[in-house]
Amino acid sequence: MDSPQLAALGATALGATDVVGVVAAVMAGMVAGLFFTFSVVVMRALAPLPAEVGVATMRSINRVIITPLFLVLFLGTGVLGVWLAIAGPWPRVLGAALYLLGVFVVTGVRNVPWNTELDALEPGTAEAAEYWPGYLRRWTAWNHVRTVASTGAAVAFVVG
């Protein structure tokens, strides 16, 4: 169909920016879903466990999550967001800002350093048992921020 036929149907042809916006929205939504699952399921499931089990499990999760697929999703959303911010209207700029600040920066400044500290602890030690409750509280609180930011980015990419 050409543009007049699409217009007659109330539809418009999608340009490259629109396609990238849809892809970025889906990817940001997937990231949001992952963070949401951690906030409302994973961390809550780990909280009542003995510290030794919680520490060992979270250390394992932190290792297995870093896969090529996860990195494409996590980093690719940021790359697409920047592309949209350069090419698109203000909602997409907002989406990119939410993703970059609320996901990338928070992850790099908060969650990853705490994961690194946790990884340095040996499960079953007094030091790990002492660190675990504070880790759970801090990590989960900042993960809520990542959840909201990635959800907001997904919405902004769609609106834009």
C-alpha positions as a Python dict, from the first residue, in 0.01 Angstrom:
ca = {
    (1, 'M'): (0, 0, 0),
    (2, 'D'): (118, 351, -65),
    (3, 'S'): (81, 646, 173),
    (4, 'P'): (-261, 768, 44),
    (5, 'Q'): (-405, 418, 88),
    (6, 'L'): (-257, 395, 439),
    (7, 'A'): (-393, 738, 524),
    (8, 'A'): (-736, 631, 403),
    (9, 'L'): (-718, 340, 647),
    (10, 'G'): (-611, 574, 928),
    (11, 'A'): (-263, 426, 928),
    (12, 'T'): (73, 575, 853),
    (13, 'A'): (393, 423, 726),
    (14, 'L'): (649, 365, 998),
    (15, 'G'): (982, 535, 954),
    (16, 'A'): (1312, 410, 1092),
    (17, 'T'): (1276, 623, 1404),
    (18, 'D'): (932, 475, 1472),
    (19, 'V'): (1063, 120, 1436),
    (20, 'V'): (1357, 196, 1665),
    (21, 'G'): (1113, 353, 1911),
    (22, 'V'): (902, 38, 1918),
    (23, 'V'): (1207, -186, 1957),
    (24, 'A'): (1349, 36, 2233),
    (25, 'A'): (1011, 37, 2411),
    (26, 'V'): (989, -342, 2402),
    (27, 'M'): (1348, -378, 2520),
    (28, 'A'): (1301, -124, 2802),
    (29, 'G'): (983, -309, 2898),
    (30, 'M'): (1174, -637, 2915),
    (31, 'V'): (1439, -476, 3136),
    (32, 'A'): (1163, -331, 3354),
    (33, 'G'): (1007, -676, 3382),
    (34, 'L'): (1336, -827, 3492),
    (35, 'F'): (1389, -559, 3755),
    (36, 'F'): (1026, -587, 3868),
    (37, 'T'): (1069, -963, 3912),
    (38, 'F'): (1376, -907, 4128),
    (39, 'S'): (1196, -648, 4341),
    (40, 'V'): (875, -839, 4402),
    (41, 'V'): (987, -1202, 4379),
    (42, 'V'): (1358, -1280, 4390),
    (43, 'M'): (1472, -1049, 4668),
    (44, 'R'): (1161, -1123, 4875),
    (45, 'A'): (1228, -1495, 4833),
    (46, 'L'): (1590, -1455, 4943),
    (47, 'A'): (1515, -1232, 5243),
    (48, 'P'): (1388, -1498, 5486),
    (49, 'L'): (1660, -1748, 5398),
    (50, 'P'): (1963, -1795, 5618),
    (51, 'A'): (2232, -1545, 5520),
    (52, 'E'): (2462, -1822, 5399),
    (53, 'V'): (2201, -1943, 5149),
    (54, 'G'): (2095, -1592, 5043),
    (55, 'V'): (2453, -1476, 4986),
    (56, 'A'): (2544, -1789, 4790),
    (57, 'T'): (2229, -1767, 4577),
    (58, 'M'): (2268, -1399, 4499),
    (59, 'R'): (2634, -1446, 4411),
    (60, 'S'): (2529, -1719, 4170),
    (61, 'I'): (2255, -1502, 4017),
    (62, 'N'): (2502, -1215, 3971),
    (63, 'R'): (2733, -1446, 3779),
    (64, 'V'): (2481, -1621, 3556),
    (65, 'I'): (2287, -1310, 3456),
    (66, 'I'): (2581, -1170, 3258),
    (67, 'T'): (2516, -1335, 2923),
    (68, 'P'): (2539, -1198, 2569),
    (69, 'L'): (2159, -1188, 2547),
    (70, 'F'): (2128, -991, 2870),
    (71, 'L'): (2404, -750, 2767),
    (72, 'V'): (2242, -688, 2427),
    (73, 'L'): (1913, -615, 2601),
    (74, 'F'): (2056, -403, 2884),
    (75, 'L'): (2314, -208, 2682),
    (76, 'G'): (2122, -210, 2353),
    (77, 'T'): (1827, -33, 2511),
    (78, 'G'): (2057, 248, 2617),
    (79, 'V'): (2212, 273, 2270),
    (80, 'L'): (1871, 285, 2104),
    (81, 'G'): (1758, 541, 2361),
    (82, 'V'): (2048, 769, 2274),
    (83, 'W'): (1970, 729, 1903),
    (84, 'L'): (1607, 821, 1970),
    (85, 'A'): (1706, 1120, 2183),
    (86, 'I'): (1916, 1253, 1897),
    (87, 'A'): (1654, 1183, 1630),
    (88, 'G'): (1328, 1217, 1814),
    (89, 'P'): (1085, 1440, 1999),
    (90, 'W'): (1106, 1528, 2370),
    (91, 'P'): (928, 1215, 2503),
    (92, 'R'): (1204, 1003, 2354),
    (93, 'V'): (1466, 1234, 2503),
    (94, 'L'): (1293, 1183, 2837),
    (95, 'G'): (1291, 805, 2780),
    (96, 'A'): (1662, 805, 2706),
    (97, 'A'): (1734, 1017, 3013),
    (98, 'L'): (1526, 789, 3236),
    (99, 'Y'): (1701, 481, 3103),
    (100, 'L'): (2052, 623, 3111),
    (101, 'L'): (2023, 783, 3455),
    (102, 'G'): (1776, 552, 3624),
    (103, 'V'): (1912, 226, 3485),
    (104, 'F'): (2274, 267, 3368),
    (105, 'V'): (2389, 512, 3632),
    (106, 'V'): (2201, 352, 3921),
    (107, 'T'): (2326, 8, 3817),
    (108, 'G'): (2685, 126, 3790),
    (109, 'V'): (2690, 342, 4101),
    (110, 'R'): (2470, 138, 4334),
    (111, 'N'): (2379, -221, 4245),
    (112, 'V'): (2701, -340, 4078),
    (113, 'P'): (2935, -214, 4353),
    (114, 'W'): (2721, -388, 4614),
    (115, 'N'): (2724, -704, 4401),
    (116, 'T'): (3104, -681, 4386),
    (117, 'E'): (3124, -642, 4764),
    (118, 'L'): (2889, -939, 4809),
    (119, 'D'): (3095, -1147, 4569),
    (120, 'A'): (3407, -1084, 4778),
    (121, 'L'): (3240, -1235, 5085),
    (122, 'E'): (3248, -1602, 5162),
    (123, 'P'): (2899, -1741, 5234),
    (124, 'G'): (2877, -1875, 5587),
    (125, 'T'): (3116, -1624, 5741),
    (126, 'A'): (3018, -1377, 6011),
    (127, 'E'): (3113, -1092, 5776),
    (128, 'A'): (2873, -1218, 5505),
    (129, 'A'): (2594, -1268, 5760),
    (130, 'E'): (2642, -912, 5885),
    (131, 'Y'): (2653, -765, 5533),
    (132, 'W'): (2350, -953, 5396),
    (133, 'P'): (2053, -768, 5560),
    (134, 'G'): (2184, -424, 5462),
    (135, 'Y'): (2264, -549, 5111),
    (136, 'L'): (1909, -678, 5069),
    (137, 'R'): (1759, -348, 5184),
    (138, 'R'): (1985, -117, 4980),
    (139, 'W'): (2000, -330, 4666),
    (140, 'T'): (1623, -377, 4654),
    (141, 'A'): (1546, -9, 4719),
    (142, 'W'): (1769, 100, 4430),
    (143, 'N'): (1632, -180, 4215),
    (144, 'H'): (1288, -22, 4264),
    (145, 'V'): (1436, 296, 4113),
    (146, 'R'): (1562, 96, 3814),
    (147, 'T'): (1220, -65, 3774),
    (148, 'V'): (1040, 269, 3768),
    (149, 'A'): (1300, 428, 3540),
    (150, 'S'): (1295, 149, 3281),
    (151, 'T'): (914, 139, 3287),
    (152, 'G'): (902, 516, 3238),
    (153, 'A'): (1152, 487, 2953),
    (154, 'A'): (937, 223, 2781),
    (155, 'V'): (630, 449, 2807),
    (156, 'A'): (823, 754, 2685),
    (157, 'F'): (958, 562, 2385),
    (158, 'V'): (603, 463, 2289),
    (159, 'V'): (459, 810, 2340),
    (160, 'G'): (742, 968, 2140),
}
